[in-house]
Amino acid sequence: MLHAAPDRYDADNKARSGPGLWQMALPLLNRLTGSTGLSLAVLGVGNIGSVHLKSAVAMSGVEVAAAADAVPENRTRAERAGVSRTYDDYGTLLESEELDAAVVALPPFLHADAVERAAEAGVDVFVEKPLARSTEEADRLLETAREAGIAVGVDHTLRYQPDVAGVKEAYDEGSVGHVPYASITRLNDHPLGRPPAREAPPEWPTDPDAAGGGSLFELGIHCFDVLEWLFGDLEVRDAAMGRTLDTEAEDAATVLVEAPETGTTITLHCGTYQWEQLPEVNTRLRLEGVTGTISNRDHLPGNFYAGAATSALSNLASRLTGDDPDVFGPTFYLQAHYDALADFCTAIREGERPPIDGADGRRALALAERAYDLAAERGESNAAADDLETPEVSP
Amino acid sequence: MSTAPVRAAAVDGADRRGWVPDIDARMAALESPVRDVLGPALETLADADRITVVPDAHYPFHPSSGIVTDPAVVGSVVARLERRTDAEIAVAGASDERISFDRTAAYLGYASLLERFDATLVDLADDARTEEVCAIDERPIPLSVPDRLVESRVVVVPSLRPTEDGPVAGAMRTLGSLVECDAAPSRAPVAATRVLDPAVAVLDATIAYGGDPVAANTLFAGSADAVDAVATSLLGRSIESDDALETVRGDEGPVAVDGADVDLERLRDRIPTGGLPPADDTHPALSAAYRVYAAVAGDAVPPQLEGGR
């Protein structure tokens, strides 16, 4: 069981905390369960939940105690990955297992409930993005966590990708001087995929009530996190939402953002309309500076397969020397998920604040909500303009 | 099997800049070519009580990809049928294990499209079925057919794209996907086409897909097998490599195509001849190589690379 200090989190757990508070070592030395490592469960073993599960299974100092999923095939997949106990209900899992932490990889409409159940059990949580379906729901979730004294980490992985980290390093080194303009684009084909159609697409991603929004919540929220990581506080100036199909949720979003501290104007575009053929991933980040451009493409292996082969050879060498492999080494975008979870687990083990916490997740939600509001205002404004009668003009 | 020529009509794409999302604009451009290609078929439909229009709406892929029939083509066909017949008209598809037809139709815009017509949307998966037997090469092929299709004249509107196995999706396979038949995959399209005897097949070649989409801006109409033969040629396939089509067409010669404003040779040159993307998230060879690497190096296999295991 956990023995977290009840005052681990500040009053509302959503404003940025002063660094001094979080840099203090917290008195949590005895908070781990009696197991040899961090005892962890994975709630939801769909696609991304499976990545988290495999990451955790391969992580030294972490013991995957159990997994939960309502879908029998997903439970079988978890068992095949090495999990000895699986549940069809995450509530039962949390009541039954002795845990230190849980990964919440459920659809967004279950995040708040899962965190509440975890809070009742005193279990720290690593929540898949978006943290919640709204800032209002996030506030309730974080208040519950604060009252229970559990830590909340959020899986904003883009900043863990080597190409994005490379951009930040180059920017922080001042390699292109002042950056008046930046752009970020993230596209994929979730949930409908590309032909040939094989699997039943889940309904929740296209249902704003279940997901909180459309592609802006699915992908844009990652972009907001990266932009804030790069440029500091952000202000959303304008936004437009698009639908390529007759879906309730948008599958395209374009947002105009300003970063006052760095004087940077940014365009953000995200969409779930573009077919994706892995290993190609359509993430573009460009910083246009005074002396040149920083692009994430310059921080990727020139050839995915060559980079993967290098990583694979490195891991094979590690095997021979008895060292741990870089998990998901050849696939940088999945290795980013591993690294994000590993950082969370390290923070929990050491009694520190998760490196990307609930406040970070809540701020990304607030930016997305502001973009929705501005897009709605623009829509109302356009509709009003359409309703205006054209005045008759006499020659 | 009809020996009548396939009719072709170009859709004016000169003013287009890429895909036009406005379905009204697309339907306006399609009005004349639909009238041209449907011409003679309307005579056979004049006395029909019920007409069922069957598009390729197997999954909500975007119509600009060419992987499904453009709802604007279906809307234009329905508009023409409503103008020239008194029949009760439906647009039909079927739910399957992947996705409900209602959801596919809604995403593709059929629900809002049909609000402007008297035509209705029908999910054939909910329909009662009639057991039929069709003889192919003197062997009886039993099949179960939705009553709606049995009791109406059928207008099938396929897209111009390949199937996962290689041959064209075509009119016959679009119909074959709506019947239950335990025979070999090459037999069901033949049996379905013979039992349903569609009044006309309208090939939506406004956007063709052959590994990449291309704006082909053309409609074809004729018998199901003749239209499929044209589609096979346009996608660079041979009739001999398509068991279903060869069964129906046998030793029939080339299909005649009438359409003064359509340059078939140029069209054939423009349309790529590739297939659908690979079924796995990643290329199968990459998935297999990754699994070998992971086993040796002690790394985890991403779920996308598990190869359907």
Boltz contact constraints between the chains, C-beta under 6 A:
constraints:
  - contact:
      token1: [A, 47]
      token2: [B, 303]
      max_distance: 6.0
  - contact:
      token1: [A, 50]
      token2: [B, 303]
      max_distance: 6.0
  - contact:
      token1: [A, 54]
      token2: [B, 300]
      max_distance: 6.0
  - contact:
      token1: [A, 58]
      token2: [B, 300]
      max_distance: 6.0
  - contact:
      token1: [A, 192]
      token2: [B, 60]
      max_distance: 6.0
  - contact:
      token1: [A, 194]
      token2: [B, 277]
      max_distance: 6.0
  - contact:
      token1: [A, 195]
      token2: [B, 61]
      max_distance: 6.0
  - contact:
      token1: [A, 195]
      token2: [B, 67]
      max_distance: 6.0
  - contact:
      token1: [A, 195]
      token2: [B, 276]
      max_distance: 6.0
  - contact:
      token1: [A, 196]
      token2: [B, 164]
      max_distance: 6.0
  - contact:
      token1: [A, 196]
      token2: [B, 276]
      max_distance: 6.0
  - contact:
      token1: [A, 196]
      token2: [B, 279]
      max_distance: 6.0
  - contact:
      token1: [A, 197]
      token2: [B, 59]
      max_distance: 6.0
  - contact:
      token1: [A, 197]
      token2: [B, 98]
      max_distance: 6.0
  - contact:
      token1: [A, 200]
      token2: [B, 98]
      max_distance: 6.0
  - contact:
      token1: [A, 200]
      token2: [B, 99]
      max_distance: 6.0
  - contact:
      token1: [A, 244]
      token2: [B, 62]
      max_distance: 6.0
  - contact:
      token1: [A, 245]
      token2: [B, 60]
      max_distance: 6.0
  - contact:
      token1: [A, 245]
      token2: [B, 107]
      max_distance: 6.0
  - contact:
      token1: [A, 246]
      token2: [B, 106]
      max_distance: 6.0
  - contact:
      token1: [A, 246]
      token2: [B, 107]
      max_distance: 6.0
  - contact:
      token1: [A, 246]
      token2: [B, 109]
      max_distance: 6.0
  - contact:
      token1: [A, 247]
      token2: [B, 107]
      max_distance: 6.0
  - contact:
      token1: [A, 278]
      token2: [B, 281]
      max_distance: 6.0
  - contact:
      token1: [A, 278]
      token2: [B, 282]
      max_distance: 6.0
  - contact:
      token1: [A, 278]
      token2: [B, 304]
      max_distance: 6.0
  - contact:
      token1: [A, 312]
      token2: [B, 293]
      max_distance: 6.0
  - contact:
      token1: [A, 315]
      token2: [B, 297]
      max_distance: 6.0
  - contact:
      token1: [A, 315]
      token2: [B, 299]
      max_distance: 6.0
  - contact:
      token1: [A, 316]
      token2: [B, 297]
      max_distance: 6.0
  - contact:
      token1: [A, 319]
      token2: [B, 297]
      max_distance: 6.0
  - contact:
      token1: [A, 319]
      token2: [B, 298]
      max_distance: 6.0
  - contact:
      token1: [A, 325]
      token2: [B, 297]
      max_distance: 6.0
  - contact:
      token1: [A, 325]
      token2: [B, 298]
      max_distance: 6.0
  - contact:
      token1: [A, 325]
      token2: [B, 299]
      max_distance: 6.0
  - contact:
      token1: [A, 327]
      token2: [B, 300]
      max_distance: 6.0
  - contact:
      token1: [A, 328]
      token2: [B, 300]
      max_distance: 6.0
  - contact:
      token1: [A, 331]
      token2: [B, 302]
      max_distance: 6.0
  - contact:
      token1: [A, 334]
      token2: [B, 302]
      max_distance: 6.0
